[in-house]
């Protein structure tokens, strides 16, 4: 199960907006060109790395008693803190080409550490 206080899993919708699917995700596995996401019920789906964002290490902001949080036009009066996730680290791409121009494309690497 994904701990929503430590990570957020966002998946790109057809309309081009990312949607928070953290509460539905039980696991994920990242690879060079795919991220496989497993949802409640056990079904796993591979997504291109450009279609999944894994956000980590949020900072926590405590709210005082007078603060109000609004989400999509709805006030959440019970909110006591806000978690702000840092953006995902960009994947570094390196172009490549085969001999005689047979194929061209790109490869991605992750920073170590």
Short mmCIF file of the C-alpha atoms (twelve columns), coordinates in Angstrom:
data_MODEL
# 
_entry.id   MODEL 
# 
loop_
_atom_site.group_PDB 
_atom_site.id 
_atom_site.type_symbol 
_atom_site.label_atom_id 
_atom_site.label_alt_id 
_atom_site.label_comp_id 
_atom_site.label_asym_id 
_atom_site.label_seq_id 
_atom_site.Cartn_x 
_atom_site.Cartn_y 
_atom_site.Cartn_z 
_atom_site.pdbx_PDB_model_num 
ATOM 1   C CA . UNK A 1   0.000   0.000  0.000   1 
ATOM 2   C CA . UNK A 2   1.258   3.481  -0.817  1 
ATOM 3   C CA . UNK A 3   1.624   5.784  2.192   1 
ATOM 4   C CA . UNK A 4   -0.058  9.035  1.053   1 
ATOM 5   C CA . UNK A 5   1.898   10.999 3.647   1 
ATOM 6   C CA . UNK A 6   5.175   9.995  1.961   1 
ATOM 7   C CA . UNK A 7   4.343   9.548  -1.743  1 
ATOM 8   C CA . UNK A 8   1.760   10.548 -4.328  1 
ATOM 9   C CA . UNK A 9   1.081   8.666  -7.572  1 
ATOM 10  C CA . UNK A 10  -0.289  10.788 -10.415 1 
ATOM 11  C CA . UNK A 11  -1.410  9.348  -13.754 1 
ATOM 12  C CA . UNK A 12  -1.964  11.355 -16.930 1 
ATOM 13  C CA . UNK A 13  -5.581  11.396 -18.129 1 
ATOM 14  C CA . UNK A 14  -6.665  11.639 -21.752 1 
ATOM 15  C CA . UNK A 15  -7.404  15.355 -21.309 1 
ATOM 16  C CA . UNK A 16  -3.718  15.991 -20.555 1 
ATOM 17  C CA . UNK A 17  -4.165  16.582 -16.812 1 
ATOM 18  C CA . UNK A 18  -2.554  14.449 -14.120 1 
ATOM 19  C CA . UNK A 19  -4.923  12.809 -11.643 1 
ATOM 20  C CA . UNK A 20  -4.029  11.724 -8.114  1 
ATOM 21  C CA . UNK A 21  -4.499  7.937  -7.965  1 
ATOM 22  C CA . UNK A 22  -2.564  7.367  -4.736  1 
ATOM 23  C CA . UNK A 23  -5.549  5.967  -2.816  1 
ATOM 24  C CA . UNK A 24  -6.133  3.340  -5.530  1 
ATOM 25  C CA . UNK A 25  -2.504  2.201  -5.938  1 
ATOM 26  C CA . UNK A 26  -1.013  -0.650 -3.913  1 
ATOM 27  C CA . UNK A 27  2.418   -0.759 -5.592  1 
ATOM 28  C CA . UNK A 28  4.465   0.488  -8.511  1 
ATOM 29  C CA . UNK A 29  7.679   -0.531 -10.234 1 
ATOM 30  C CA . UNK A 30  9.709   1.899  -12.296 1 
ATOM 31  C CA . UNK A 31  11.876  0.937  -15.243 1 
ATOM 32  C CA . UNK A 32  13.813  2.746  -17.936 1 
ATOM 33  C CA . UNK A 33  10.842  3.288  -20.257 1 
ATOM 34  C CA . UNK A 34  7.818   2.025  -18.284 1 
ATOM 35  C CA . UNK A 35  6.272   2.318  -14.848 1 
ATOM 36  C CA . UNK A 36  4.029   -0.588 -13.879 1 
ATOM 37  C CA . UNK A 37  1.270   0.455  -11.479 1 
ATOM 38  C CA . UNK A 38  -0.693  -2.110 -9.436  1 
ATOM 39  C CA . UNK A 39  -4.146  -1.055 -8.305  1 
ATOM 40  C CA . UNK A 40  -6.437  -2.381 -5.562  1 
ATOM 41  C CA . UNK A 41  -7.840  -5.659 -6.774  1 
ATOM 42  C CA . UNK A 42  -4.427  -6.743 -8.051  1 
ATOM 43  C CA . UNK A 43  -4.561  -5.520 -11.652 1 
ATOM 44  C CA . UNK A 44  -1.312  -4.054 -12.967 1 
ATOM 45  C CA . UNK A 45  -0.929  -1.727 -15.946 1 
ATOM 46  C CA . UNK A 46  2.247   -0.509 -17.650 1 
ATOM 47  C CA . UNK A 47  2.457   3.214  -18.394 1 
ATOM 48  C CA . UNK A 48  5.056   5.149  -20.339 1 
ATOM 49  C CA . UNK A 49  7.282   7.064  -17.957 1 
ATOM 50  C CA . UNK A 50  5.845   10.337 -19.285 1 
ATOM 51  C CA . UNK A 51  2.372   9.299  -18.102 1 
ATOM 52  C CA . UNK A 52  3.180   8.655  -14.423 1 
ATOM 53  C CA . UNK A 53  4.568   11.017 -11.795 1 
ATOM 54  C CA . UNK A 54  5.756   9.721  -8.448  1 
ATOM 55  C CA . UNK A 55  6.036   12.577 -5.962  1 
ATOM 56  C CA . UNK A 56  7.979   12.087 -2.744  1 
ATOM 57  C CA . UNK A 57  9.199   13.743 0.434   1 
ATOM 58  C CA . UNK A 58  6.467   16.287 1.135   1 
ATOM 59  C CA . UNK A 59  6.952   19.229 3.423   1 
ATOM 60  C CA . UNK A 60  4.245   19.595 6.065   1 
ATOM 61  C CA . UNK A 61  2.601   22.920 6.862   1 
ATOM 62  C CA . UNK A 62  0.460   22.965 9.991   1 
ATOM 63  C CA . UNK A 63  -2.681  25.097 9.766   1 
ATOM 64  C CA . UNK A 64  -3.823  27.342 12.553  1 
ATOM 65  C CA . UNK A 65  -7.428  27.245 13.760  1 
ATOM 66  C CA . UNK A 66  -8.476  30.165 11.523  1 
ATOM 67  C CA . UNK A 67  -7.094  28.711 8.280   1 
ATOM 68  C CA . UNK A 68  -9.387  27.200 5.662   1 
ATOM 69  C CA . UNK A 69  -8.491  24.852 2.814   1 
ATOM 70  C CA . UNK A 70  -10.428 24.835 -0.443  1 
ATOM 71  C CA . UNK A 71  -10.124 21.940 -2.903  1 
ATOM 72  C CA . UNK A 72  -11.967 22.130 -6.230  1 
ATOM 73  C CA . UNK A 73  -14.323 24.751 -4.816  1 
ATOM 74  C CA . UNK A 74  -15.120 22.784 -1.645  1 
ATOM 75  C CA . UNK A 75  -13.928 23.981 1.781   1 
ATOM 76  C CA . UNK A 76  -12.351 21.228 3.839   1 
ATOM 77  C CA . UNK A 77  -13.025 22.488 7.349   1 
ATOM 78  C CA . UNK A 78  -11.399 19.446 8.971   1 
ATOM 79  C CA . UNK A 79  -7.956  19.989 7.356   1 
ATOM 80  C CA . UNK A 80  -5.221  20.480 9.950   1 
ATOM 81  C CA . UNK A 81  -2.156  20.451 7.692   1 
ATOM 82  C CA . UNK A 82  -1.064  20.678 4.072   1 
ATOM 83  C CA . UNK A 83  1.442   18.318 2.448   1 
ATOM 84  C CA . UNK A 84  3.424   19.913 -0.378  1 
ATOM 85  C CA . UNK A 85  5.274   17.400 -2.526  1 
ATOM 86  C CA . UNK A 86  8.394   18.378 -4.377  1 
ATOM 87  C CA . UNK A 87  8.278   17.958 -8.153  1 
ATOM 88  C CA . UNK A 88  9.659   14.721 -9.597  1 
ATOM 89  C CA . UNK A 89  13.280  14.733 -10.629 1 
ATOM 90  C CA . UNK A 90  13.538  15.110 -14.390 1 
ATOM 91  C CA . UNK A 91  14.748  12.142 -16.325 1 
ATOM 92  C CA . UNK A 92  17.821  12.966 -18.334 1 
ATOM 93  C CA . UNK A 93  17.501  11.952 -21.978 1 
ATOM 94  C CA . UNK A 94  20.292  11.021 -24.318 1 
ATOM 95  C CA . UNK A 95  19.685  10.796 -28.043 1 
ATOM 96  C CA . UNK A 96  20.881  7.817  -30.035 1 
ATOM 97  C CA . UNK A 97  20.959  6.645  -33.633 1 
ATOM 98  C CA . UNK A 98  21.820  3.297  -35.180 1 
ATOM 99  C CA . UNK A 99  24.165  2.861  -38.117 1 
ATOM 100 C CA . UNK A 100 22.955  4.151  -41.459 1 
ATOM 101 C CA . UNK A 101 20.142  6.049  -39.735 1 
ATOM 102 C CA . UNK A 102 18.028  2.898  -39.330 1 
ATOM 103 C CA . UNK A 103 16.482  4.053  -36.058 1 
ATOM 104 C CA . UNK A 104 16.628  7.167  -33.981 1 
ATOM 105 C CA . UNK A 105 15.163  7.849  -30.589 1 
ATOM 106 C CA . UNK A 106 16.088  8.712  -27.073 1 
ATOM 107 C CA . UNK A 107 17.159  6.921  -23.936 1 
ATOM 108 C CA . UNK A 108 16.590  8.088  -20.382 1 
ATOM 109 C CA . UNK A 109 18.752  7.768  -17.310 1 
ATOM 110 C CA . UNK A 110 18.063  8.606  -13.699 1 
ATOM 111 C CA . UNK A 111 20.475  10.483 -11.474 1 
ATOM 112 C CA . UNK A 112 22.042  8.131  -8.950  1 
ATOM 113 C CA . UNK A 113 21.447  8.594  -5.273  1 
# 
